[in-house]
């Protein structure tokens, strides 16, 4: 295979209300040797992550999430009920899940939407249709996410610029 035989298989949660886009991203991820759980809505993703009934008291109510082994979440932006943006915000507010990298996908190239997602913690923003070259950009985020979970209080700023191609990468700015 891709030299991944001895490596831990990463688990990706893929969220998209379009069955065509969901099957495409699932196939691309599996081709790259990822374990994939695909769900059709933001509500199903929250349910899978154990966040469906949580409100503002995330610090104390996420004890049931500790067993969820997800290394990355890739979600469509535009979905009914719970959007990808809503899902991103909920994950980043959760003390037990906030270090899981989140990637947003959309067929609409709206700069304000892209910037908002990146500012609120998305690692990448992919324009649909997602391609194998996009999926290839996920591994560094998976590796970083794994290290962050092991070293929660030792975060270093990501010094990446916006990718010159179809994706946008989040910048971590040092706060004074």
Residue pairs with C-beta under 8 A, 6 or more apart in sequence:
1 33
2 32
2 33
4 33
9 33
9 34
9 35
10 34
10 35
10 71
10 72
10 139
10 142
11 34
11 35
11 36
11 37
11 69
11 70
11 71
11 72
12 29
12 34
12 35
12 36
12 37
12 70
12 71
12 72
12 73
12 74
12 138
13 37
13 39
13 45
13 48
13 49
13 70
13 72
13 73
13 74
14 22
14 25
14 26
14 29
14 36
14 37
14 38
14 39
14 74
14 75
15 22
15 38
15 39
15 40
15 41
15 42
15 44
15 45
15 73
15 74
15 75
15 76
15 79
15 84
15 87
16 22
16 25
16 38
16 40
16 75
16 76
16 79
16 105
17 40
17 41
17 76
17 79
17 80
18 76
19 40
21 76
21 105
21 128
21 129
21 130
22 38
22 40
23 38
24 129
24 130
25 38
25 74
25 105
25 130
25 135
26 36
26 38
28 130
28 131
28 132
28 134
28 135
29 36
29 74
29 135
30 36
31 132
31 135
32 132
32 135
32 136
32 138
34 138
37 48
37 70
39 45
39 48
41 79
41 80
41 81
41 82
42 75
42 79
42 81
42 82
42 83
42 84
42 86
42 87
43 52
43 81
43 82
45 73
45 75
45 82
45 87
46 52
46 82
46 87
46 90
48 68
49 65
49 68
49 70
49 91
49 94
49 97
50 62
50 64
50 65
50 68
51 58
51 62
51 65
51 90
51 91
51 94
51 97
53 61
54 61
54 62
54 90
54 94
55 61
58 93
58 94
58 95
58 96
59 95
62 94
62 95
62 96
62 97
63 96
65 94
65 96
65 97
66 96
68 97
70 100
71 100
71 101
71 142
71 145
71 146
72 100
72 101
72 102
72 103
72 138
72 141
72 142
72 145
73 87
73 91
73 100
73 101
73 102
73 103
74 102
74 103
74 104
74 105
74 126
74 138
75 84
75 87
75 88
75 102
75 103
75 104
75 105
76 84
76 104
76 105
76 106
77 83
77 84
77 85
77 104
77 105
77 106
77 108
77 113
77 117
78 84
78 106
78 107
78 108
82 90
84 104
84 105
84 106
84 117
85 104
85 113
85 116
85 117
85 120
87 102
88 102
88 104
88 117
88 120
88 121
88 122
89 120
91 97
91 98
91 100
91 102
91 121
92 98
92 102
92 120
92 121
98 121
99 145
99 148
99 149
99 152
100 145
101 123
101 141
101 142
101 144
101 145
102 121
102 122
102 123
103 122
103 123
103 124
103 125
103 126
103 138
103 141
104 117
104 122
104 124
104 125
104 126
105 125
105 126
105 127
105 128
105 130
106 113
106 114
106 125
106 126
106 127
106 128
107 127
107 128
107 129
109 127
114 125
114 168
117 125
118 125
118 168
118 169
118 170
118 171
119 170
121 170
122 170
123 141
123 169
123 170
124 134
124 137
124 138
124 141
124 167
124 168
124 169
124 170
125 167
125 168
126 134
126 166
126 167
127 166
127 167
131 166
133 165
134 166
134 167
137 163
137 167
144 158
148 155
155 172
157 172
157 173
157 174
158 169
158 170
158 171
158 172
159 171
160 169
160 170
160 171
161 169
161 171
162 168
162 169
162 171
163 169
